[in-house]
């Protein structure tokens, strides 16, 4: 083996030009491969931080009968099934050591109405318990106008993206209640029509679900917010208090659920159905019947209803999903399976999915871009392999005399194969290894620049508002595996050429 390495090393220096060509190709390929791995790993980590820690949590628990896992960005605003047993789910999972917190939310589509005779629009609603929401996502967006939501407030927060959309279909520019108009925050379209622009500090929504048991609701705009990253994607969701959301969607609210006295429970549990209708209180005179049906123009913001009852347990009532934040964001599939087992064993009619599945294509974006970059790098390596194969084959033919003489003095084909393989492996180790090191340094330099962008498409590539590539141990292992594969594939044909040279070929060539 020492003799083979010595001869291989000597041959590399005897054929410096070809060695440098092959080495240069390996260096550039390894450099691009390492930088590509660093970019995609940084993007994956950045998307996780941006979306998981600002919007979805690690795992999303949804009703078992919900058909699609894509519950956040479902096409055409398809309704999400209601979830009515959050308290049981919470009790089943609260002792799980992997879970850092849980947040039940309502999420569905609604029509954004216009009482100024303009066109209606479309919006996603996110119903939350303000106090729990602020604890779960303490730093997910910043307030541009207005003020933060109070604990028992009945109001909405409107992201800047949704405000621009609302202005596009209705011609109304939403402002925060009690705040002045901030002309600096106007969109380009609003600035063009500033003289005819209508300003309103409230919004009207009509819930949409498969059963059509919804209502119109008019709420004050408490604040205008902007997500720190991916605002044009996450900003499609108008955030409102959970009780107003339930009212809008026609769901059971916390105030609808009351404790039943023991004597009433006995009646409800009775096998004699006549007992349930024995009381005159069950009937109401027709003259005392009232209706709550109002047109959009008649809706008023009742000042007495701007705050929720502090005695109501908001965990009661209907939600659509439960967001779960883990202490450790790794091994999501395994932890999701564990939660699913608990839910199934308890018979809770719910299932857990990872945040990537819950976000649909958005959740798979990192994997898609990573796959695209991987394919691009591998195409470069295919070209590199072809060039290396051609160069090594030509080198073998040019050394016909040398190899033929070695065969004549007793060198076997196996020795020739080992010599050629050692030469290629040495080039791969030196130049390819240098390319990996240079790639790691390049990734560090790129991360140090802290490139930022407000463009959502660029932020998707960045994985957030800041470009921060990084290399993990897995990335280094992957780079070494790729480099090894290139070396093994590139040397196959040149080995066959070198092994086929005989002493007679050397004599004939001379």
Secondary structure, DSSP 8 states (H G I E B T S, - for coil): -HHHHHHHHHHHHHTHHHHHHHHHHHHHHHHHHHHHHHHHHHHHHHHIIIIIIIII-SEEEEETT---S--SS-GGG-----B--HHHHHHHHTT-TTEEEEEEEEEEEEEEE-TTS---EEEEEEEE-HHHHHHHTTTSEEEEEE----TTB--EEEEHHHHHHHHHHH-EEE--TT----GGG--HHHHHTGGG-EEESEEEEEE--TT----EEEEEEEEEEEESS-HHHHTTEEEEEHHHHHHHHT---GGG-----HHHHHHHT-S-GGGGG-SGGG---GGG-------GGG----GGGSB--TTS-TTSS-BSEEEEEESS-S-HHHHHHHHHHHHHHTT-SEEEEEHHHHTTHHHHHHHHHHHHHHHHHHHHHHHHHHHHHHHHHHHHHHTHHHHHHHHHTT--HHHHHHHHHHHHHHHIIIIIHHHHHHHHHHHHHHHHH--B---HHHHHHHTSSB------HHHHHHHHHHHHHHHHHHHHHHHHHHHT--HHHHHHH-
